[in-house]
Amino acid sequence: MTGATPPSSRPPAPEAVTTIGIVGTGVIGGGWAAHFLRMGYDVRAYDPAPGARQRLEALVDRAWPALQRLGLADGAHRDRLTFTGTLVEAVGEAGFVQESTPERLDAKVDILARIDTAAPPGVVVASSTSGLAMSDMQSGCRTPGRFVVGHPFNPPYLIPLVEVVGGKNTDPAAVAWADAFYQQAGKVSLVLDRELPGFIGNRLQEALWREALHMVAAGEATVDQLDISIARGPGLRWALMGPCLTFHLAGGTGGMAHMLDHFGPALLEPWTRLQAPELTDDLRQRMADGAQQAAAGRSVAQLTEERDDFLVELSLLLDRHARRWGPHTVPHSDHLT
């Protein structure tokens, strides 16, 4: 880690940020833009890909009804979105930058170095990477101390969690600032103790995903059976408590200790195969066919609308129960004025 940030290059106070620079406006970057618009920020977005502006505007249009149901901050409006023609225009006056470009290390190193040159001194820059290490991505930056990972979950405008972690050359103050800012901006910020490939949420998702692929490959379950088993089973409990507290309850009055004593031997059973199966053409086709069957004729756009509608209702329900579960389940409305 680097030393303290020089006073001349300190970021603005988290609550003083008014303008967000968005670099990369695909599904994740566009989702971030929608979230920050909902929270009342000016959003300046840049993406050189052909048609990027139209896709971003369409994403915000689709998301806006759901965001209105959750509640808009004072001053929140879609008109506060500006699509810029250059990177400098997007980040040159930003109080915070969220980068969400494709997941290639060489490209990340290049774009973060360019952002480092274009963004105001001291302004914290977060990458939405889903698995790359900031220590590697910040290698081309002149001031690497201000770069952190801010890993969201899709869609960022509805799923509150963002995982925050720095690299080996990140200033700890930048991590603390990002944590405070994300909370100010209506997110549930989870600061990791160390760099971890895939972070926390993705590693847990990946373990479940690998076992799902094994079961399809072995003919043990279909795509539809897998989804039902989680969506109508443990996923309902996980939405409120997560897997660990859920297992704590499984131990009855003895709690987690009793659960581990009682069910611990099952950990030695060959229930799961964490090593990924070979992604053969046959397995790929079976997964694709299964997904199409589960979609039952609905397009991706239709499924996205249904997902967003469900997540809004679930979020509002969780808001009514979340206060008793501590600081990491802050209701969506707590940061709205």
Backbone hydrogen bonds, N-H to C=O, Kabsch-Sander energy under -0.5 kcal/mol:
donor,donor_aa,acceptor,acceptor_aa,energy
9,S,6,P,-2.2
10,R,7,P,-1.2
16,A,13,A,-2.1
17,V,13,A,-0.6
17,V,14,P,-0.9
20,I,42,D,-3.1
21,G,96,F,-2.7
22,I,20,I,-0.6
22,I,44,R,-2.8
23,V,21,G,-0.5
23,V,98,Q,-2.1
24,G,22,I,-0.6
24,G,46,Y,-3.0
30,G,26,G,-2.8
31,G,27,V,-1.2
32,W,28,I,-2.5
33,A,29,G,-2.2
34,A,30,G,-2.2
35,H,31,G,-2.2
36,F,32,W,-2.7
37,L,33,A,-2.2
38,R,34,A,-2.2
39,M,35,H,-1.6
40,G,37,L,-1.7
41,Y,36,F,-2.3
42,D,18,T,-2.8
43,V,80,R,-2.5
44,R,20,I,-2.8
45,A,43,V,-0.5
45,A,82,T,-2.9
46,Y,22,I,-2.4
52,A,49,A,-1.9
55,R,51,G,-2.1
56,L,52,A,-2.5
57,E,53,R,-2.6
58,A,54,Q,-2.1
59,L,55,R,-2.3
60,V,56,L,-2.5
61,D,57,E,-2.3
62,R,58,A,-2.3
63,A,59,L,-2.3
64,W,60,V,-2.0
66,A,63,A,-0.6
67,L,63,A,-2.0
68,Q,64,W,-2.6
69,R,65,P,-1.7
70,L,66,A,-1.7
71,G,67,L,-1.8
73,A,38,R,-2.4
76,A,73,A,-2.2
80,R,77,H,-1.7
81,L,78,R,-1.6
82,T,43,V,-2.9
82,T,80,R,-0.5
84,T,45,A,-3.3
84,T,82,T,-0.6
90,A,86,T,-1.2
91,V,87,L,-2.2
92,G,88,V,-2.6
94,A,91,V,-1.4
95,G,19,T,-2.8
96,F,19,T,-0.8
97,V,124,V,-1.8
98,Q,21,G,-2.8
99,E,97,V,-0.5
99,E,126,A,-3.4
100,S,23,V,-3.7
104,R,102,P,-2.1
108,K,104,R,-2.6
109,V,105,L,-2.8
110,D,106,D,-1.8
111,I,107,A,-2.7
112,L,108,K,-2.6
113,A,109,V,-1.7
114,R,110,D,-1.9
115,I,111,I,-2.5
116,D,112,L,-2.3
117,T,113,A,-1.4
118,A,114,R,-1.8
119,A,115,I,-3.0
123,V,120,P,-1.6
125,V,146,R,-2.2
126,A,97,V,-3.0
127,S,148,V,-2.1
128,S,99,E,-2.8
136,D,133,A,-0.8
137,M,133,A,-2.1
138,Q,134,M,-2.6
139,S,136,D,-1.2
140,G,137,M,-0.6
141,C,138,Q,-1.7
146,R,143,T,-1.3
147,F,144,P,-1.8
148,V,125,V,-2.5
149,V,165,V,-3.2
150,G,127,S,-3.1
151,H,163,E,-2.6
153,F,161,L,-0.6
158,L,155,P,-2.2
159,I,155,P,-2.9
162,V,188,V,-2.2
163,E,151,H,-2.7
164,V,190,L,-2.6
165,V,149,V,-1.4
167,G,147,F,-0.6
170,T,167,G,-1.6
171,D,145,G,-2.2
174,A,171,D,-1.6
175,V,171,D,-1.2
176,A,172,P,-2.2
177,W,173,A,-2.3
178,A,174,A,-2.6
179,D,175,V,-2.4
180,A,176,A,-2.2
181,F,177,W,-3.0
182,Y,178,A,-2.9
183,Q,179,D,-1.8
184,Q,180,A,-2.3
185,A,181,F,-2.3
186,G,183,Q,-1.6
187,K,182,Y,-2.8
188,V,160,P,-2.2
189,S,187,K,-0.8
190,L,162,V,-2.6
191,V,189,S,-0.6
192,L,164,V,-2.7
192,L,190,L,-0.5
198,G,131,G,-0.7
199,F,196,L,-3.0
202,N,198,G,-0.7
203,R,198,G,-0.5
204,L,200,I,-2.0
205,Q,201,G,-2.5
206,E,202,N,-2.9
207,A,203,R,-1.9
208,L,204,L,-1.7
209,W,205,Q,-2.7
210,R,206,E,-2.7
211,E,207,A,-1.8
212,A,208,L,-2.1
213,L,209,W,-2.3
214,H,210,R,-2.3
215,M,211,E,-2.2
216,V,212,A,-2.0
217,A,213,L,-2.8
218,A,214,H,-2.3
219,G,216,V,-1.4
220,E,215,M,-2.8
221,A,215,M,-1.2
226,L,222,T,-2.3
227,D,223,V,-2.2
228,I,224,D,-2.5
229,S,225,Q,-2.3
230,I,226,L,-1.1
231,A,227,D,-3.0
232,R,228,I,-2.3
233,G,230,I,-1.0
235,G,230,I,-1.9
236,L,233,G,-1.5
237,R,233,G,-0.7
238,W,234,P,-2.7
239,A,235,G,-1.5
240,L,237,R,-1.4
241,M,237,R,-2.4
242,G,237,R,-0.6
245,L,241,M,-0.6
246,T,242,G,-1.4
247,F,243,P,-1.9
248,H,244,C,-1.8
249,L,245,L,-1.7
250,A,246,T,-1.1
251,G,247,F,-0.7
251,G,248,H,-1.0
252,G,249,L,-2.0
254,G,251,G,-1.3
255,G,252,G,-1.7
257,A,254,G,-0.5
258,H,254,G,-1.1
259,M,255,G,-2.2
260,L,256,M,-2.7
261,D,257,A,-2.1
262,H,258,H,-2.7
263,F,259,M,-3.3
264,G,260,L,-1.7
266,A,263,F,-1.6
267,L,264,G,-2.1
268,L,265,P,-1.7
269,E,266,A,-1.5
271,W,269,E,-2.2
272,T,269,E,-0.5
280,T,278,E,-1.9
284,R,280,T,-2.6
285,Q,281,D,-2.3
286,R,282,D,-2.3
287,M,283,L,-2.4
288,A,284,R,-2.4
289,D,285,Q,-2.9
290,G,286,R,-2.2
291,A,287,M,-2.2
292,Q,288,A,-2.1
293,Q,289,D,-2.3
294,A,290,G,-2.5
295,A,291,A,-2.0
296,A,292,Q,-0.8
296,A,293,Q,-0.8
297,G,292,Q,-0.7
298,R,295,A,-1.9
303,L,299,S,-2.6
304,T,300,V,-2.6
305,E,301,A,-2.0
306,E,302,Q,-2.3
307,R,303,L,-2.8
308,D,304,T,-2.7
309,D,305,E,-2.3
310,F,306,E,-2.3
311,L,307,R,-2.8
312,V,308,D,-2.3
313,E,309,D,-1.9
314,L,310,F,-2.8
315,S,311,L,-2.8
316,L,312,V,-2.4
317,L,313,E,-1.9
318,L,314,L,-2.9
319,D,315,S,-2.3
320,R,316,L,-1.0
320,R,317,L,-0.6
321,H,317,L,-0.7
321,H,318,L,-1.0
322,A,318,L,-2.3
323,R,319,D,-0.5
324,R,321,H,-0.8
325,W,322,A,-2.6
326,G,323,R,-1.0
329,T,326,G,-1.4
330,V,327,P,-0.7
334,D,331,P,-1.3
335,H,332,H,-0.7
336,L,333,S,-1.7
